Amino acid sequence: MRQRLLLVLLVIVASATFAGLELLRVWEEPLRIPGENYELTVEEGDTLTAVANRLYADGVLRHPRLLTLYGRWAGWDVGIKTGDYLLPDYLTAQSLLRLLHQGQVIEYEVVLPEGITLAQALDIIQGQEHIHATLKGPDDPRLLALVAPSAYTEGLFFPASYRYLKGSTDYQLLERAHAKMERTLATLWSARSENLPYGSVEDALIMASIIEKETGLAQEREEIAGVFVRRLNKGMRLQTDPTVIYGLGPEFDGNLTRAHLRDDRNTFNTYRHHGLPPTPIALPGKAAIYAALHPAPGDTLFFVARGDGGHVFSRTLAEHQTAVRNYQLRRKQNYRSSPPPAVQQKQ
């Protein structure tokens, strides 16, 4: 009798051991990932059971019940993070649970180039596949509240590359861009040159936006800033085309006319109005802000595009008029107002 009982116990132990080893083997075997870029999407409200069943239906997971039972035992069945997950081909059930629990989701990227307007930035952001559009334009009340006490939103968002998760909103991304612009302005303003004709950091931002639109050449930014600062100090008008174009808005068709330059109803027309325009005209980058706060010394008061992306700087009106005749009235066939892509400054 004792021998029979011992035999039964041995069989039970052996069976349990075999079952345990088999369960361990199944648990540690790699999932069947279909292809190199298989993405798992966890939606808001998804449970671990729902995710496991979806993976089972796709042929990725052979034993969904095992996954949910282990997840419940380990406390990983709650709080799984929403988003898109890129599943590597070496993934096991346990590492999948860890991935979901830690929220190692795919990050996407959007680039806001220097020199674009806030309206253009919104178009770029809202055109992203994984961003929810919630804002109704640059003057959306939520953006105005974000930048308060400023009465405008233009120029107050830093142009850069931003990473985001699926389901992020346009407001959340611009909130980060505004915070980055405020940090950048605070740092650069505190180390600015002396005797600048700015009443506030906002004036410097307006100047930086004009510099950003006037040139894409890094070596010219501080020289252009110097020209504009000297003109302000002398009480001269800035006379810069980009401000006029910004004020025209959708009316501008690519052809800036003399009538546009004579129109004093355009509050951004720096050919008709003294001082800085009412607001920034674009999103300036760090280099343009630095240039506005560190203008190059000198005595030049004029500049004109020479057709290769750079400019000719002049001290007197007579020199400037000669440069205009040489580079504007006698334009070469390959004339261009901006530098070729290879030499443009990048953030």
Summary of the structure (lengths in Angstrom):
residues: 347
radius of gyration: 31.0
end to end distance: 84.6
largest distance: 121.6
contacts: 995
relative contact order: 0.09
helix: 47%
strand: 9%
